[in-house]
């Protein structure tokens, strides 16, 4: 066991020794103690440094080196916790991680969106499961207000086995929504969100290929669109449309039979 893991275990054990009523705690909440102990120099993204350690141990089948660590899978997301050694392992999300009704509503809208529908078609066409909202350290947005930090830009779908990113270019909705109204709001960089989205699309188109990752943009115009600019969904027809669009990219695709 290396020194870093020994130090992490010492901090966790000390925490539970002085918080005897605590049966579970998100790993991000122990970052101040881990930083104070000199294990990490600073926090990033609410506990990313300690999560990276746990993920690496899990990947190498060595998570038992930190016996307090426990993970709960929720869909594509993993939530990391520390629990006392003899405490029962939780099977549901910790109360602070429970999603609010508003977030549930937003998630339901996302699941019903044209983007999500098209990405599912791409998964089916390629017979692969994409990593949704994947971020790359070389793909970043404008400077934040602090003039130092930037946000890593997510892509719609990343297929690791193909080293491929697919983005769906949505149509502007015929009826304005609160989301699209927000696109007119000025950003820190002095341009509207709509212009910023266009700028970030150009950044992706330039940076992804330069970093050896292929990019395919699927336009909404290849589908049948209704009067509100939504896709008129016909799964069989739409799947063939996606396959036909991807074929020129010389990808290995399954054959669709009647």
N, C-alpha and C positions, 0 to 999 in steps of 0.2 A: 504493500500500500504506500503510495507516494505521500510526500509531506503535505501537499495541498489537500488531499482527501482526508488525511489525519486531522488537519486544522479545521476543515469543514465539519467533521464529526464532533470535534471538541466544542465548536460553537453551538451546534445543534443540541448536544447533550447538556451544555450549560444553560441553554434557553429553557429546555423542558424541566431542568432541575429547579429553576426559579419560577416557572409558570406551570405548576403542577395540575391546574385545572384545565389546561389547554390539551385537547385531544387531536387537533389537526390545525395546521397553519399553511397557507400558500407560501411557496418558497420565496416569492418576491418580498414577503414581509420580513424575512430575515436578512435581506441585503444590507441594512445599516450595520448589523452585528458582524456580518462577513467582511464588510469594508473596514470597520473599526479594528478587526483582527488582522488586517493587512493581507487578506486572501485575495481581494479584488481592490482595484484602485478607485472605481466608480461604478455606479449603477447605469445600465443601459436598457431601455425598453422594459422597465418594470421587471427586473430579475433575469434578463437574458444571460448574464455571465454564469449564474448558477444553473440555469436551465441547460446551457450548452454543456456544462460538465456532466449533468445527469443524462442528457441525451447521448453523449459520447460513451458513458459507462453502459447505458442500456444497449447501445448498438454493438458494443463489444461483449455483451452478456456478463458485465461486471458490476451491475447496479447494486448487488448485495454488499459492495464495499461501503456503501452509505446506507445502512440498514433502516434509517429513518425515512428514506425517500419512498414516495408512492405516487403513482400516476393514475389518472382516470381519463379514459378515452371518451370523448363526446363528439361523435361524427368524425370529421377530419381533424379536430382539435384535441390536443393533449393538455391536461391540467396537472401541474406538478405540486405536490404537498410534502410536508414533513409531518410525521406522526411519531408519538412515543413508541419505543421498541415493543412494548407489550400491549399497545392499544389495538383494538380491532381495526382492520383495514376498511376504510370507507368505500362504499359502492356507488354513491351518488355524489353530485357536485356539492362542494362546500357552500354554505349559505351565501358567502360573499361572491361566489361565482354564478349564482342562479341568475338566469337571464330575465330582464324585466319584460313586462307586457309589451312595452314600446319596441324593445329589441326583437321580441318574437314577431311582432307585426312587420317590422322591417325585413326580418329574415324570410317571412312568408312571401313578401313582395319580391324579394330577390329570387326565391325559388320559382316564382311565377313569371319572372322577367324573360324577355326574348333572349338576352345574353345567356342566361343559365340554360335555357332550352337549346340554344345553338351549341353551347359547349358540351352538353350531354350528347348531342348528335355527333359531334367531333369524336368524343370518347368511343361512341358506338362504331363510327366509321373506321377509326384506327384500331379498334379493339384494344385500347389502352385507357388507363385512368390518369387524367391530367392532375397536376397539382394546381389548384385554383388560387389566384391571388398570390402567386409566387413573386418574391422580391429578390433582386440582385444588388450586390453592393456597388456595382458600377453604374446602376440605373437610378439616378437620383433627381429630385425636383429642385425647385428654386430654394434659395436660402430662406430660413425662418427669420422671425423678427430679431433673434439674437445675433444675426449676422454670421453665425458659425455652423449651425447644423442644417441638415437637409433630410427630407424623407425619402426612403427608398420607394420607387414607384412599383406598384403591383402590375402584373400582366394577367390577362384573363385566364390563360391555360398554358402550362408548361409540361411538355412531354419529355421526360428525362431520357428515355431510351432512344428517342429520335433527335434529341437536342433541338427541340422545336417549340416555338411559342406561337400560339394562335390567338388573335384578337378579333372580336366581333365589333364591327362599326355599326352602331345602332342608328336608327332614323330618329330625327327630332319628332317628338310627339305632337300630333295635331292640336291637342288640347293642352295648354300650359299646365304644369304641375309645380308644386312647391320646390321640387328638386331642380327643375329646369329654370325656374325663376331665380334660384340661387346662383345659376351660372352667370348672371349679369352682375353679381356682386364683385367688387374689386378685391384682388388678392394683395398680399404683402408686396409682391413685385410690381404692383401698379396696373396689372391687366385684369380683365374679367376672367371668371372661372372658365367660361367657354373658350376664350383665347388660350388660357393656360392648358386646357385639355388638348387643344390642337397642338400647342407647343410640345407637350409631353408625348403626344403621338409621334411627332417628328424626332424627338429624343430617342424613343424606342426604335424607330425605323433606322436610325443611324447607329446607335450603340449596340443593339443586339447582334447584328451581323459582324460588327467590328470585334465582338467578343466571341465569335464563332458559333453563335446561336441563330438558327434560321427563324425568320418571322413570316407568318402568313396572316394577312388581314382579310377577313370574310365580310363583304359588304351586305347590308340588309337588302339591297336591291336584287339579289339573286333569288329571294323568296317572294311569295305572293303576300302583298301587304293590304290591310284593310284601310278604311277611311280614317282611322286614328293612327295610322302608320305602325300598327302592330302586325306581327306575322300571323297569317291565317294558317293555323297549324294542321298539317296533314303529315303525320309521322313518316309514313312510307315514302311519300313524295319528297319531303324535306330531307330525309336521310340520303336519298339518291342525289338530291341537289348538292348536298355537302360533299359526297363522294366524288361527283363529277367535278366539283370545284377543286378538290384536292388532287385529283388524278394528274393534272399537268405538273404538279410539284414532284412527280415521280416517287410517290410514297407507296409502300406496300399496303394495299387496301383489300378488304374482303370483297368477294363477288356477291352482289345482290341478286337473288333469284325471285321470280314471281311465286 
